[in-house]
């Protein structure tokens, strides 16, 4: 049996190209969408109103993720960068550079201190979510890293790759040790 979207609460229109990624804020008040139109939109999750359109990428926005305290939004792009945004004002807080391939996935640690990014350069980078400093570059996949996720206690990080593998390792403590 196939379910339909007959109970759809709202349809949010506004992007001029396909939507690649969506994420709810952890307090469930906002929804973010990343698109092939090189923008991120932040929506009011109740009303469906577009609160802001975040611009600054020269490539498709591949992934969006809210911090667990719902104050920041991260996005990864085909222009090989990660941006961290203020989730309320839409201000770009930092642009993280260092990947040499499309940033396919971004994820905040559950304590909101770190950000992981997985890329078409076959690496995972762990960043300090406040300063934007790259704490570590994890290698070992032989193809694109398509997904990254932190454990709920923020101590472990997993990555999934187009090489058909999943890797799991330490997520680094906030001080980088």
GROMACS elastic network, one bead per residue, 0.5 to 0.9 nm:
[ bonds ]
;  ai    aj funct       b0    kb
    3     6     6  0.82338   500
    4     7     6  0.78054   500
    4     8     6  0.87185   500
    5     8     6  0.51040   500
    5     9     6  0.88742   500
    6     9     6  0.88574   500
    8    11     6  0.74593   500
    9    46     6  0.89324   500
   10    46     6  0.89410   500
   10    47     6  0.82223   500
   10    48     6  0.66199   500
   11    48     6  0.75556   500
   12    15     6  0.87955   500
   12    43     6  0.81645   500
   12    48     6  0.60678   500
   12    49     6  0.78006   500
   12    50     6  0.80593   500
   13    16     6  0.87612   500
   13    50     6  0.88480   500
   14    41     6  0.84060   500
   14    50     6  0.80081   500
   15    18     6  0.72973   500
   15    19     6  0.74116   500
   15    33     6  0.88912   500
   15    34     6  0.88230   500
   15    35     6  0.68448   500
   15    36     6  0.83527   500
   15    37     6  0.66984   500
   15    39     6  0.79506   500
   15    40     6  0.87852   500
   15    41     6  0.80360   500
   16    35     6  0.81825   500
   16    36     6  0.78925   500
   16    37     6  0.58319   500
   17    35     6  0.62794   500
   17    36     6  0.51228   500
   17    37     6  0.50767   500
   17    38     6  0.86567   500
   18    34     6  0.87153   500
   18    35     6  0.56541   500
   18    36     6  0.53581   500
   18    37     6  0.73872   500
   19    22     6  0.76865   500
   19    33     6  0.66289   500
   19    34     6  0.57896   500
   19    36     6  0.63365   500
   19    37     6  0.84054   500
   19    61     6  0.84899   500
   19    62     6  0.86876   500
   20    33     6  0.75216   500
   20    34     6  0.56876   500
   20    35     6  0.52772   500
   20    36     6  0.68358   500
   20    60     6  0.81615   500
   20    61     6  0.69138   500
   20    62     6  0.55991   500
   20    63     6  0.69375   500
   20    64     6  0.89735   500
   21    32     6  0.81382   500
   21    33     6  0.56394   500
   21    34     6  0.51339   500
   21    35     6  0.70718   500
   21    61     6  0.77415   500
   21    62     6  0.62172   500
   21    63     6  0.51730   500
   21    64     6  0.60557   500
   21    65     6  0.88661   500
   22    31     6  0.70344   500
   22    32     6  0.55024   500
   22    34     6  0.64492   500
   22    63     6  0.75413   500
   22    64     6  0.63074   500
   22    65     6  0.78989   500
   23    30     6  0.85452   500
   23    31     6  0.57010   500
   23    32     6  0.53137   500
   23    33     6  0.67027   500
   23    63     6  0.87881   500
   23    64     6  0.62664   500
   23    65     6  0.58009   500
   23    66     6  0.70122   500
   24    27     6  0.80425   500
   24    28     6  0.58540   500
   24    29     6  0.76181   500
   24    30     6  0.58697   500
   24    32     6  0.63611   500
   24    45     6  0.79406   500
   24    65     6  0.78969   500
   24    66     6  0.71631   500
   25    28     6  0.50514   500
   25    29     6  0.63553   500
   25    30     6  0.53446   500
   25    31     6  0.61007   500
   25    32     6  0.77668   500
   25    65     6  0.79275   500
   25    66     6  0.54118   500
   25    67     6  0.75430   500
   25    68     6  0.75280   500
   25    69     6  0.83886   500
   25    70     6  0.54078   500
   25    71     6  0.85925   500
   25    73     6  0.84675   500
   25    87     6  0.88936   500
   26    29     6  0.78947   500
   26    30     6  0.84776   500
   26    66     6  0.71034   500
   26    67     6  0.75775   500
   26    68     6  0.56653   500
   26    69     6  0.68798   500
   26    70     6  0.56708   500
   27    30     6  0.77797   500
   27    68     6  0.82897   500
   27    69     6  0.77629   500
   27    70     6  0.63706   500
   28    31     6  0.75695   500
   28    45     6  0.69456   500
   28    46     6  0.88943   500
   28    70     6  0.87183   500
   29    43     6  0.86410   500
   29    44     6  0.62680   500
   29    45     6  0.52659   500
   29    46     6  0.69534   500
   29    70     6  0.89785   500
   30    42     6  0.66295   500
   30    43     6  0.55420   500
   30    46     6  0.79280   500
   30    48     6  0.89869   500
   30    51     6  0.89348   500
   30    70     6  0.87588   500
   30    87     6  0.87304   500
   31    41     6  0.81901   500
   31    42     6  0.57374   500
   31    43     6  0.50646   500
   31    44     6  0.64431   500
   31    45     6  0.55322   500
   31    48     6  0.87173   500
   32    40     6  0.67764   500
   32    41     6  0.55794   500
   32    43     6  0.61532   500
   32    44     6  0.89884   500
   32    64     6  0.68461   500
   32    65     6  0.78332   500
   32    66     6  0.81832   500
   32    73     6  0.82415   500
   33    39     6  0.83067   500
   33    40     6  0.55084   500
   33    41     6  0.52956   500
   33    42     6  0.66547   500
   33    43     6  0.81545   500
   33    61     6  0.86799   500
   33    63     6  0.83693   500
   33    64     6  0.67849   500
   34    37     6  0.83351   500
   34    38     6  0.74763   500
   34    39     6  0.60488   500
   34    41     6  0.66819   500
   34    60     6  0.77956   500
   34    62     6  0.63870   500
   34    63     6  0.63358   500
   34    64     6  0.62088   500
   34    75     6  0.76018   500
   34    76     6  0.88268   500
   34    77     6  0.89642   500
   35    38     6  0.57059   500
   35    39     6  0.57339   500
   35    40     6  0.64651   500
   35    41     6  0.84481   500
   35    60     6  0.60104   500
   35    61     6  0.51775   500
   35    62     6  0.70891   500
   35    63     6  0.87812   500
   36    39     6  0.73946   500
   36    59     6  0.74256   500
   36    61     6  0.61399   500
   36    62     6  0.79213   500
   37    40     6  0.86612   500
   37    59     6  0.79525   500
   37    60     6  0.63390   500
   37    61     6  0.78037   500
   38    54     6  0.89396   500
   38    55     6  0.71014   500
   38    56     6  0.77436   500
   38    57     6  0.55269   500
   38    58     6  0.63106   500
   38    59     6  0.53477   500
   38    61     6  0.54424   500
   38    77     6  0.79385   500
   38    78     6  0.87341   500
   39    53     6  0.66179   500
   39    54     6  0.56083   500
   39    55     6  0.51502   500
   39    56     6  0.74521   500
   39    57     6  0.68688   500
   39    59     6  0.87743   500
   39    60     6  0.75682   500
   39    61     6  0.64356   500
   40    52     6  0.82505   500
   40    53     6  0.57830   500
   40    55     6  0.68181   500
   40    61     6  0.70372   500
   40    64     6  0.80325   500
   40    75     6  0.78571   500
   41    50     6  0.67934   500
   41    51     6  0.75109   500
   41    52     6  0.57288   500
   41    54     6  0.60333   500
   41    55     6  0.89108   500
   42    45     6  0.89367   500
   42    49     6  0.86700   500
   42    50     6  0.59770   500
   42    51     6  0.55186   500
   42    52     6  0.53068   500
   42    53     6  0.65318   500
   42    54     6  0.79384   500
   42    87     6  0.78712   500
   42    88     6  0.89243   500
   42    90     6  0.81481   500
   43    46     6  0.86265   500
   43    47     6  0.82354   500
   43    48     6  0.58090   500
   43    49     6  0.55388   500
   43    51     6  0.52484   500
   43    52     6  0.71852   500
   44    47     6  0.56366   500
   44    48     6  0.51270   500
   44    49     6  0.52877   500
   44    50     6  0.63900   500
   44    51     6  0.63900   500
   45    48     6  0.55332   500
   45    49     6  0.78267   500
   46    49     6  0.81710   500
   47    50     6  0.88968   500
   48    51     6  0.88678   500
   50    53     6  0.75263   500
   51    88     6  0.87528   500
   51    90     6  0.87456   500
   52    88     6  0.89052   500
   52    89     6  0.80120   500
   52    90     6  0.63974   500
   53    90     6  0.76282   500
   54    57     6  0.88759   500
   54    85     6  0.84490   500
   54    90     6  0.63316   500
   54    91     6  0.79737   500
   54    92     6  0.81243   500
   55    92     6  0.89690   500
   56    92     6  0.87402   500
   57    60     6  0.74516   500
   57    61     6  0.75697   500
   57    77     6  0.70672   500
   57    78     6  0.83332   500
   57    79     6  0.67535   500
   57    81     6  0.82581   500
   57    83     6  0.88883   500
   58    77     6  0.81540   500
   58    78     6  0.75904   500
   58    79     6  0.57047   500
   59    62     6  0.87723   500
   59    77     6  0.58206   500
   59    80     6  0.82205   500
   59   102     6  0.87126   500
   60    76     6  0.85678   500
   60    77     6  0.54834   500
   60    78     6  0.51120   500
   60    79     6  0.73968   500
   60   102     6  0.89529   500
   61    64     6  0.77282   500
   61    75     6  0.67698   500
   61    76     6  0.58573   500
   61    78     6  0.64750   500
   61    79     6  0.85890   500
   61   103     6  0.85359   500
   61   104     6  0.86520   500
   62    75     6  0.74104   500
   62    76     6  0.56730   500
   62    77     6  0.52192   500
   62    78     6  0.67858   500
   62   102     6  0.81178   500
   62   103     6  0.68162   500
   62   104     6  0.54670   500
   62   105     6  0.68608   500
   62   106     6  0.89432   500
   63    74     6  0.80789   500
   63    75     6  0.54113   500
   63    76     6  0.51914   500
   63    77     6  0.70921   500
   63   103     6  0.76941   500
   63   104     6  0.61524   500
   63   105     6  0.51288   500
   63   106     6  0.60769   500
   63   107     6  0.88587   500
   64    73     6  0.69940   500
   64    74     6  0.56455   500
   64    76     6  0.66874   500
   64   105     6  0.76095   500
   64   106     6  0.65436   500
   64   107     6  0.80409   500
   65    72     6  0.85717   500
   65    73     6  0.56873   500
   65    74     6  0.52817   500
   65    75     6  0.65128   500
   65   105     6  0.87147   500
   65   106     6  0.63346   500
   65   107     6  0.58238   500
   65   108     6  0.70519   500
   66    69     6  0.80158   500
   66    70     6  0.57850   500
   66    71     6  0.75037   500
   66    72     6  0.58053   500
   66    74     6  0.62377   500
   66    75     6  0.88668   500
   66    87     6  0.78765   500
   66   107     6  0.78585   500
   66   108     6  0.71278   500
   67    70     6  0.50981   500
   67    71     6  0.63809   500
   67    72     6  0.53309   500
   67    73     6  0.60756   500
   67    74     6  0.76304   500
   67   107     6  0.79626   500
   67   108     6  0.54471   500
   67   109     6  0.75747   500
   67   110     6  0.74865   500
   67   111     6  0.83738   500
   67   112     6  0.55095   500
   67   113     6  0.87823   500
   67   115     6  0.86590   500
   68    71     6  0.78625   500
   68    72     6  0.84326   500
   68   108     6  0.71624   500
   68   109     6  0.76048   500
   68   110     6  0.56200   500
   68   111     6  0.68515   500
   68   112     6  0.57992   500
   69    72     6  0.76964   500
   69   110     6  0.84339   500
   69   111     6  0.80208   500
   69   112     6  0.67574   500
   70    73     6  0.75801   500
   70    87     6  0.70797   500
   71    85     6  0.86680   500
   71    86     6  0.62764   500
   71    87     6  0.52674   500
   71    88     6  0.69118   500
   72    84     6  0.66601   500
   72    85     6  0.55571   500
   72    88     6  0.78879   500
   72    93     6  0.88955   500
   72   112     6  0.89037   500
   73    83     6  0.81784   500
   73    84     6  0.56853   500
   73    85     6  0.50742   500
   73    86     6  0.64203   500
   73    87     6  0.54662   500
   73    90     6  0.87693   500
   73   108     6  0.89625   500
   74    82     6  0.68700   500
   74    83     6  0.56288   500
   74    85     6  0.62223   500
   74   106     6  0.67831   500
   74   107     6  0.76306   500
   74   108     6  0.79366   500
   74   115     6  0.81813   500
   75    81     6  0.84167   500
   75    82     6  0.55706   500
   75    83     6  0.53889   500
   75    84     6  0.66426   500
   75    85     6  0.82139   500
   75   103     6  0.86017   500
   75   105     6  0.81005   500
   75   106     6  0.65294   500
   75   107     6  0.89676   500
   76    79     6  0.83822   500
   76    80     6  0.73730   500
   76    81     6  0.59759   500
   76    83     6  0.65816   500
   76   102     6  0.78004   500
   76   104     6  0.64347   500
   76   105     6  0.64009   500
   76   106     6  0.62638   500
   76   117     6  0.75388   500
   76   118     6  0.88477   500
   76   119     6  0.89456   500
   77    80     6  0.56731   500
   77    81     6  0.57272   500
   77    82     6  0.64989   500
   77    83     6  0.85119   500
   77   102     6  0.59604   500
   77   103     6  0.51412   500
   77   104     6  0.70203   500
   77   105     6  0.87537   500
   78    81     6  0.74261   500
   78   101     6  0.73060   500
   78   103     6  0.60364   500
   78   104     6  0.77627   500
   79    82     6  0.88125   500
   79   100     6  0.89450   500
   79   101     6  0.76826   500
   79   102     6  0.61721   500
   79   103     6  0.77633   500
   80    97     6  0.71810   500
   80    98     6  0.77174   500
   80    99     6  0.55684   500
   80   100     6  0.60238   500
   80   101     6  0.51949   500
   80   103     6  0.53987   500
   80   104     6  0.89818   500
   80   119     6  0.78463   500
   80   120     6  0.86025   500
   81    95     6  0.66724   500
   81    96     6  0.57064   500
   81    97     6  0.52052   500
   81    98     6  0.73825   500
   81    99     6  0.68040   500
   81   100     6  0.87913   500
   81   101     6  0.86830   500
   81   102     6  0.76356   500
   81   103     6  0.65312   500
   82    94     6  0.82804   500
   82    95     6  0.57528   500
   82    97     6  0.67983   500
   82    99     6  0.89098   500
   82   103     6  0.70925   500
   82   106     6  0.80191   500
   82   117     6  0.77125   500
   83    92     6  0.68350   500
   83    93     6  0.75031   500
   83    94     6  0.57306   500
   83    96     6  0.60416   500
   83    97     6  0.89154   500
   84    87     6  0.88881   500
   84    91     6  0.86845   500
   84    92     6  0.60206   500
   84    93     6  0.55068   500
   84    94     6  0.53325   500
   84    95     6  0.65444   500
   84    96     6  0.80007   500
   84   129     6  0.80248   500
   84   132     6  0.85586   500
   85    88     6  0.85914   500
   85    89     6  0.82294   500
   85    90     6  0.58136   500
   85    91     6  0.55254   500
   85    93     6  0.52071   500
   85    94     6  0.71767   500
   86    89     6  0.56393   500
   86    90     6  0.51456   500
   86    91     6  0.52656   500
   86    92     6  0.64201   500
   86    93     6  0.64178   500
   87    90     6  0.55577   500
   87    91     6  0.78147   500
   88    91     6  0.81567   500
   89    92     6  0.89073   500
   90    93     6  0.88754   500
   92    95     6  0.75307   500
   93   130     6  0.89546   500
   94   130     6  0.88749   500
   94   131     6  0.82501   500
   94   132     6  0.66890   500
   95   132     6  0.76834   500
   96    99     6  0.87170   500
   96   127     6  0.84104   500
   96   132     6  0.62036   500
   96   133     6  0.79822   500
   96   134     6  0.82199   500
   97   100     6  0.87050   500
   97   134     6  0.89138   500
   98   125     6  0.85324   500
   98   134     6  0.82296   500
   99   102     6  0.75039   500
   99   103     6  0.73272   500
   99   117     6  0.89299   500
   99   118     6  0.88249   500
   99   119     6  0.68029   500
   99   120     6  0.82647   500
   99   121     6  0.66263   500
   99   123     6  0.79389   500
   99   124     6  0.88055   500
   99   125     6  0.80813   500
  100   103     6  0.87913   500
  100   119     6  0.79687   500
  100   120     6  0.75913   500
  100   121     6  0.56017   500
  101   104     6  0.87824   500
  101   119     6  0.57560   500
  101   122     6  0.81109   500
  101   144     6  0.86424   500
  102   118     6  0.85562   500
  102   119     6  0.54478   500
  102   120     6  0.50234   500
  102   121     6  0.72716   500
  102   144     6  0.88052   500
  103   106     6  0.76436   500
  103   117     6  0.65978   500
  103   118     6  0.58407   500
  103   120     6  0.64219   500
  103   121     6  0.84622   500
  103   145     6  0.85093   500
  103   146     6  0.84780   500
  104   117     6  0.74617   500
  104   118     6  0.56796   500
  104   119     6  0.52384   500
  104   120     6  0.68236   500
  104   144     6  0.81295   500
  104   145     6  0.68763   500
  104   146     6  0.53548   500
  104   147     6  0.68521   500
  104   148     6  0.89308   500
  105   116     6  0.80567   500
  105   117     6  0.55557   500
  105   118     6  0.51007   500
  105   119     6  0.70294   500
  105   145     6  0.77534   500
  105   146     6  0.60624   500
  105   147     6  0.51132   500
  105   148     6  0.60422   500
  105   149     6  0.88620   500
  106   115     6  0.69665   500
  106   116     6  0.55726   500
  106   118     6  0.65333   500
  106   147     6  0.75662   500
  106   148     6  0.64340   500
  106   149     6  0.79987   500
  107   114     6  0.85033   500
  107   115     6  0.56455   500
  107   116     6  0.52834   500
  107   117     6  0.66638   500
  107   118     6  0.89947   500
  107   147     6  0.87199   500
  107   148     6  0.62792   500
  107   149     6  0.58134   500
  107   150     6  0.70839   500
  108   111     6  0.79669   500
  108   112     6  0.57255   500
  108   113     6  0.74803   500
  108   114     6  0.57946   500
  108   116     6  0.63371   500
  108   129     6  0.78455   500
  108   149     6  0.78718   500
  108   150     6  0.71947   500
  109   112     6  0.50889   500
  109   113     6  0.63759   500
  109   114     6  0.53217   500
  109   115     6  0.60735   500
  109   116     6  0.77080   500
  109   149     6  0.78847   500
  109   150     6  0.54205   500
  109   151     6  0.75719   500
  109   152     6  0.76941   500
  109   153     6  0.83156   500
  109   154     6  0.53482   500
  109   155     6  0.85805   500
  109   157     6  0.86149   500
  109   171     6  0.82266   500
  110   113     6  0.78880   500
  110   114     6  0.84477   500
  110   150     6  0.70952   500
  110   151     6  0.75365   500
  110   152     6  0.57483   500
  110   153     6  0.66985   500
  110   154     6  0.55524   500
  111   114     6  0.76898   500
  111   152     6  0.85336   500
  111   153     6  0.78085   500
  111   154     6  0.64853   500
  112   115     6  0.75604   500
  112   129     6  0.70506   500
  112   130     6  0.89409   500
  112   154     6  0.88243   500
  113   127     6  0.86761   500
  113   128     6  0.62748   500
  113   129     6  0.52692   500
  113   130     6  0.68861   500
  113   174     6  0.62703   500
  114   126     6  0.66918   500
  114   127     6  0.55851   500
  114   130     6  0.78773   500
  114   135     6  0.89783   500
  114   154     6  0.87474   500
  114   171     6  0.86065   500
  114   172     6  0.85840   500
  114   173     6  0.87939   500
  114   174     6  0.69954   500
  115   125     6  0.81731   500
  115   126     6  0.57161   500
  115   127     6  0.50877   500
  115   128     6  0.64271   500
  115   129     6  0.54500   500
  115   132     6  0.88105   500
  115   150     6  0.89980   500
  116   124     6  0.67295   500
  116   125     6  0.56001   500
  116   127     6  0.62019   500
  116   129     6  0.89976   500
  116   148     6  0.67232   500
  116   149     6  0.76430   500
  116   150     6  0.80991   500
  116   157     6  0.82945   500
  116   171     6  0.88220   500
  117   123     6  0.83048   500
  117   124     6  0.54991   500
  117   125     6  0.53014   500
  117   126     6  0.66271   500
  117   127     6  0.81202   500
  117   145     6  0.87189   500
  117   147     6  0.82620   500
  117   148     6  0.66927   500
  118   121     6  0.83462   500
  118   122     6  0.74833   500
  118   123     6  0.60534   500
  118   125     6  0.66725   500
  118   144     6  0.78222   500
  118   146     6  0.62547   500
  118   147     6  0.62209   500
  118   148     6  0.60788   500
  118   159     6  0.74432   500
  118   160     6  0.86670   500
  118   161     6  0.87992   500
  119   122     6  0.57207   500
  119   123     6  0.57492   500
  119   124     6  0.64647   500
  119   125     6  0.84393   500
  119   144     6  0.59327   500
  119   145     6  0.51124   500
  119   146     6  0.68643   500
  119   147     6  0.86450   500
  120   123     6  0.73850   500
  120   143     6  0.71029   500
  120   145     6  0.59896   500
  120   146     6  0.76974   500
  121   124     6  0.86654   500
  121   143     6  0.75470   500
  121   144     6  0.62234   500
  121   145     6  0.77335   500
  122   138     6  0.89208   500
  122   139     6  0.69572   500
  122   140     6  0.76062   500
  122   141     6  0.55486   500
  122   142     6  0.61527   500
  122   143     6  0.50985   500
  122   145     6  0.54218   500
  122   146     6  0.89956   500
  122   161     6  0.79017   500
  123   137     6  0.66080   500
  123   138     6  0.55966   500
  123   139     6  0.50587   500
  123   140     6  0.73477   500
  123   141     6  0.68402   500
  123   142     6  0.89461   500
  123   143     6  0.86519   500
  123   144     6  0.76287   500
  123   145     6  0.65012   500
  124   136     6  0.82096   500
  124   137     6  0.57741   500
  124   139     6  0.67850   500
  124   145     6  0.71362   500
  124   148     6  0.79085   500
  124   159     6  0.76518   500
  125   134     6  0.68030   500
  125   135     6  0.75108   500
  125   136     6  0.56972   500
  125   138     6  0.60907   500
  125   139     6  0.89356   500
  126   129     6  0.88687   500
  126   133     6  0.86600   500
  126   134     6  0.59843   500
  126   135     6  0.55142   500
  126   136     6  0.52244   500
  126   137     6  0.65178   500
  126   138     6  0.80036   500
  126   171     6  0.79355   500
  126   172     6  0.81979   500
  127   130     6  0.85879   500
  127   131     6  0.82384   500
  127   132     6  0.58384   500
  127   133     6  0.55262   500
  127   135     6  0.52542   500
  127   136     6  0.71395   500
  128   131     6  0.56359   500
  128   132     6  0.51579   500
  128   133     6  0.52674   500
  128   134     6  0.64024   500
  128   135     6  0.64542   500
  128   174     6  0.76041   500
  128   175     6  0.88680   500
  128   176     6  0.84596   500
  129   132     6  0.55588   500
  129   133     6  0.78067   500
  130   133     6  0.81658   500
  131   134     6  0.89053   500
  132   135     6  0.89100   500
  134   137     6  0.75544   500
  135   172     6  0.84347   500
  135   175     6  0.89940   500
  135   176     6  0.61063   500
  136   172     6  0.85621   500
  136   176     6  0.81211   500
  138   141     6  0.88153   500
  139   142     6  0.86605   500
  140   167     6  0.84939   500
  141   144     6  0.74059   500
  141   145     6  0.72149   500
  141   160     6  0.87148   500
  141   161     6  0.67391   500
  141   162     6  0.85221   500
  141   163     6  0.67407   500
  141   165     6  0.75793   500
  141   166     6  0.87009   500
  141   167     6  0.81657   500
  142   145     6  0.88063   500
  142   161     6  0.80682   500
  142   162     6  0.80856   500
  142   163     6  0.58321   500
  143   161     6  0.62288   500
  143   162     6  0.53851   500
  143   163     6  0.50562   500
  143   164     6  0.86710   500
  144   160     6  0.86327   500
  144   161     6  0.55047   500
  144   162     6  0.53465   500
  144   163     6  0.72190   500
  145   148     6  0.77187   500
  145   159     6  0.67087   500
  145   160     6  0.58141   500
  145   162     6  0.64407   500
  145   163     6  0.83114   500
  146   159     6  0.75528   500
  146   160     6  0.57567   500
  146   161     6  0.51798   500
  146   162     6  0.66422   500
  147   158     6  0.81724   500
  147   159     6  0.55405   500
  147   160     6  0.50542   500
  147   161     6  0.69024   500
  148   157     6  0.71463   500
  148   158     6  0.56791   500
  148   160     6  0.65223   500
  149   156     6  0.85308   500
  149   157     6  0.57421   500
  149   158     6  0.53403   500
  149   159     6  0.65888   500
  149   160     6  0.89671   500
  150   153     6  0.79830   500
  150   154     6  0.57051   500
  150   155     6  0.74316   500
  150   156     6  0.57717   500
  150   158     6  0.63560   500
  150   159     6  0.89981   500
  150   171     6  0.69666   500
  151   154     6  0.51142   500
  151   155     6  0.63594   500
  151   156     6  0.52699   500
  151   157     6  0.61536   500
  151   158     6  0.78279   500
  151   171     6  0.82520   500
  152   155     6  0.78651   500
  152   156     6  0.84089   500
  153   156     6  0.76604   500
  154   157     6  0.76092   500
  154   170     6  0.88368   500
  154   171     6  0.64169   500
  154   172     6  0.82673   500
  154   173     6  0.81464   500
  155   169     6  0.85887   500
  155   170     6  0.58451   500
  155   172     6  0.65589   500
  155   173     6  0.69806   500
  156   168     6  0.69138   500
  156   169     6  0.55290   500
  156   172     6  0.75297   500
  157   167     6  0.82591   500
  157   168     6  0.56889   500
  157   169     6  0.54643   500
  157   170     6  0.58765   500
  157   172     6  0.85401   500
  158   166     6  0.68601   500
  158   167     6  0.55597   500
  158   169     6  0.65031   500
  158   170     6  0.86663   500
  158   171     6  0.84259   500
  159   165     6  0.82504   500
  159   166     6  0.55317   500
  159   167     6  0.53125   500
  159   168     6  0.65421   500
  159   169     6  0.89013   500
  160   163     6  0.82812   500
  160   164     6  0.74425   500
  160   165     6  0.59402   500
  160   167     6  0.66383   500
  161   164     6  0.57629   500
  161   165     6  0.55859   500
  161   166     6  0.64649   500
  161   167     6  0.85179   500
  162   165     6  0.72253   500
  163   166     6  0.86753   500
  168   171     6  0.88858   500
  169   172     6  0.88934   500
  170   173     6  0.83976   500
  172   175     6  0.77819   500
  172   176     6  0.56128   500
  172   177     6  0.60322   500
  173   176     6  0.53547   500
  173   177     6  0.56443   500
  174   177     6  0.75391   500
